């Protein structure tokens, strides 16, 4: 499990991105790059990290399911994810 502070920090970054999204778009259309540099650093969408909804893990993240590979495997083996079956060949 990821530290709660990392998860909280990522949520704060997400709120900041949403807050400044319209202003960033307006500044980019006007090509006002000095104005963009005046915004907070966390206002950039690239600062937000994809994290697992269950464990908070950021590595080996599956976007389609919003889970890490470990959480995905546990839930898939338990039959908790619809449409996912274990394959064998």
Residue pairs with C-beta under 8 A, 6 or more apart in sequence:
1 55
1 56
1 57
2 51
2 52
2 55
2 56
2 57
2 58
3 56
6 56
7 51
7 56
10 48
10 49
10 51
12 42
13 42
13 47
13 48
13 49
14 48
16 40
16 42
16 43
17 42
17 43
17 44
17 45
17 47
17 48
19 43
20 39
20 40
20 43
21 45
23 39
24 36
24 39
24 43
24 44
27 33
27 35
27 36
27 39
28 36
41 47
49 58
50 58
50 61
50 63
50 66
51 57
51 58
51 61
52 58
52 61
52 66
52 67
52 68
52 71
53 66
53 67
53 71
54 67
54 68
54 71
55 68
55 70
55 71
57 68
57 70
57 71
59 68
60 68
60 69
60 70
61 67
61 68
62 68
62 69
62 72
65 72
65 81
67 75
72 81
75 81
76 84
76 85
76 86
77 86
